Amino acid sequence: MTVEFGRQSVLADVRLSTTAKRVLEKRYLKKDANGRVIETPEDMFRRVARVVASAECKYAPGADTSRIEDEFYQAMSRLEFLPNSPTLLNAGRQVGQLSACFVLPVEDSIESIFDAVKQTALIHKSGGGTGFSFSNLRPAGDKVGELTEVAGGPVSVINIFSAAADYVRQGGVRRGCNAAILDVTHPDILKFISCKGDPNALTNFYISVVVTREFMTKVRSGEDYDIINPHTGEVVQRLNAACVFDCIVDQAWKTGDPGLVFIDRINDDNPTPELGRIRHVSGCGEQTLLPYESCNLGSISLPRMLKRDGERVVVDYEKLGRTVKMAIRFLDNVIDVNRFPTPEIEKATLRNRKIGLGVMGFADMLVLMGIPYNSEEAIFQADQIMEFIKETSHRASSKLAEARGSFPAYEGSIYDVPGGRPMRNATCTSIAPTGTLSIIAGVSSGIEPSFAMVFVRNILDGENLLEINPYFEEMARREGFHSKELFEKLVSSNHLHDMECVPDWLKRLLVTAHRIRPEWHIRIQAAFQKYTDNAVSKTVNFSHEATREDMANVFNLAYDKGLKGITVYRDGSRAAQPLCTSESGVKLVDQYLDNCSCH
């Protein structure tokens, strides 16, 4: 890999990093009965490509699928495109469940609650994540039937799901990922807002409050709003919208939860309104789904979509277009070879055939193009790239529909209009967080900025892995400021801007998450959301010194910019973070440099 910031060269070759190999060995590659790895990364990509390409025979019996298989294999092995983790993990294996995102309805009965718990266990066992709305549950203290028993309320039910998710690991290799949402009009809304106040509570759940345009309007006017018992439909109380909003902000400042879900904005883009309003989001918030729907995701590595144009590095839109078309076919094929956890999920998924193609490595792409993340040029690039991906993906889905037919619920959908084109998939695009996928691909996560130049990644059951930004390390060597002392300072503090030995131009280009004003985070997310069918998973990072007012301003800006949801995190507000800078990383720096000197 060559990085020449002065002349802005492009990534030259593709190799799995040491961290990527470790993640693959621990999570994805086949093992024998003794736990020994018996599959190479190339074997894994070939296994996935062969299974996904086999779907072609459904539409052309006896077809030679070798060409499509090779196309899928090349895209994955070159790290240009990767499907979601369950596809890498389960394709061609006994489980055979390939989707990442699921939502399950939870109705106001013991039977529905524990049916959903069972389905959650099956989904997590197969590697998927789940999203739930608990808004239909009666509040705590409500009478149940004719007996003297009273309901425990949504928060107590969420704890049941959390315990079940802790017991069953996703695909046997990681804890289950869950999202819980509750309408702001629910009588237990204040309990829900504070339910993660204990740092040990609901550690496998993200929580968000569902808010409407009416609520946000009343926040700004300081008016009261109705609290409605979902069991009776009666107004049981009125609360001040601004005070409830302040409670949300205060708790998010303390712990990072809850986020906000702007439900009206989500339903503005509902492709099948005749099937009902969307009330659920997936485990990481990037997917908005109807009850029992699932969705399989995939992400294009943007740094692999660049080319040199004279002295500049630009997006290779011809290559990006080819990759998008391939990815849409890949993701549609996944639906046909998938083994669904339950009949209800299979029926709901096949009805709309939703897929979610997104991107990863956006921050790295900007670095290679010489563009700071917090700049108008970065906003422009985000806008241009996602508009191109959306239009190209919709054309590809339409072309597939001409050969395979539109999704079954096409009639009455937003595409079913005079002159409308057929569509194979009700949705085509999502922006996922790409946690482990970005590690495998060796790029920055999703559309997030770089967290730090040197940091510790806490993953794999407590195993700590040192990450050093490759562009920073390359330039440190080239400019002559590469040193053990520098890396030790950075892994302890994340204060690149304070390092006198680092040139100012490089500090501006390699700006990290906490040095980027929150407004830039929102504007980048909004640029991608404008051209994304589903939603965008992104976290707005705040420094530890950020105030509650800072957070309130970002929540309001997210609403004004048309986001479908907003997640925030103030550095250090949780004891355990997946990414951190700390003194414990100093030893890892020594190990890293020792290993480098051996090669």
Steps between C-alpha positions, in 0.01 A plus 500: 500500500646833393372832628653816352304792633695754299415332169200313646550148378242227534506174693710272286451148628259304720623297792331386817640673806611307807186617680278391209657154499447475876132595470444253217669219689305568816157563348454393141727225373399136532648301786527129565367320805809604696458868418784512248445730199461290185407775254696785345347843430511413128310178575240699691446747216473212252251318723280810523526580128404145399191488724374846405558439127298176520183713519542567127373146429159595641447734206702312238495128579821330398684831463878507531545712810881498492528847345270661761674306776837630386369856481372475859825340616722763340302786657530349848858375478614843375312650796296720266168372636408293802159366606381514860658271757236221502553447127876460545445280802213275391497467119560137409477389862228322694332811642465672162347819645653793309318818609618757753189699593171380643209668675246314711160624617432495873129517579330548835473139613716241672469276196628766259783606730641151544443404137720799419759390758518157335530654152773732630698202625472330160610816320797563728604136481523544123700823519232767450409807702152607607295814537184539709236759567355461848243774448200264493563373853281632778683710762637371829230465763211453259256228594530177301168329418254436783769396745679713755826474305657813354719548194873541538517751211738532203823541700451175690422321173814642336702349783356158412616540141840622618551193718403270212736682263786469749444126518498445125798640310468621141610210283674357805770767477369828641231650722168580341444853367161649582310824464206595721280795419202652681256769392544828682125489571525180710422534873832334591709730283694655790589155638613396154717810453693421818502119474873491410603730782670205666813431288443126546140509377392395149856499370389310189225747409500834324196702599331787318191710556254521212401862443263664255498834324223606736716423803801688362279800423375501860855468632578830334180670608518363855153345479364193673412185309278196559618181668287211374448155648547266200273236655198728539579778255417752771693816585627438853729796552656804339871574514700801394678414174802719576547338841485149353745606230734630771479162677601327176790738452617465860502120489670491159766736634559268796498162323462537121141370516232562393519613141207636302297341220311747280213272406318736262816545295535121481148461368552771241720239327285195577495317162188297581264726698202276424661229714502735799715760670859413589546492877821301540872553445774238495768435760733777383231727362591485130197294398135601530278195467146371533422223753695178438696646209870429467759664282841399374764767469821554310757777485728635228851603605530855369883517511498221239283716274761767426730572209767750408409788270825680432620629835162448663328196651133479404211257528503236225129514426526240226642247746257608770210449259614147416540419867155632590335288228687191616411568864127540430496166319699343784265629771188400307644151455561477874124521558445193283767280661426616854368267769264712708469446876117483498218471242369846596836659425528317168153613390551865597848516345402345167203736475721810466848358431670793674877529472744757631811593304726752669859614526799484730832680507355844425749674731790311341378595154504867599856470630618347173331784313661758729164616643445567875190332641372829644482691171250607236685283248435195719128583504507534122671164455254326733210649306640404160602147592177402672282650228692293245471183710126546552424565132725217383360254754141583405578451131666167582203388708264602221702303246487194726124545527469483122652151510380372838189703577432783743470440873157345577365806685582729206133578432407805707865581577664835428634355174154398377420824320432588135830462319664344805769242447493147640708442814642176627559643847282736702816665636856484372722714722597526868808632678610243758764548771721226343680428827684174427457532123708817496768324705511220241509751215766707677305826473323746728154404627199592287488876454663574836812716532812341644470453874870558566837454334606245763245320713400174664212301354318297766346204320497121491403421858727757659797461268667836443637582157717801424399704196731752337362704212700378197504842331627665815769236550614525139532877519668482841771286343526716189509833685740372765288525815426127543590398856398273781454801729254664260287189472501452877382858550224460241369168633479660845338830404372523139638854480654506154434873482740553794792316341748766384692252284193438277457747210188719519382394154498137612312585819230667290475209257503225763247670726352259755144453619524709817668791320211526254221732604173304540335705225736344245402152616135587444561659161693196375224268623235719338682496166496119499144477636365711214578216257450198728179296478520375855702673771857593589684356797733763642610626837554866575810503719542762770808575704477432873472875560184538289199650675136399510422807293743376233311171486158668488614713209607189308169323562319803364733529201450131419126559485537813287735324254252220433678211670302187585682447826783633708746324731749687715790412722705718735849363544551325831130487592520121514760302692552258211530630144560297183762757400715681752828671571654401830818423689438130437580562135863590574595133537325423173709768328816321616370169366398659171837664437685186601298302246565761231874482560491124443376536141 
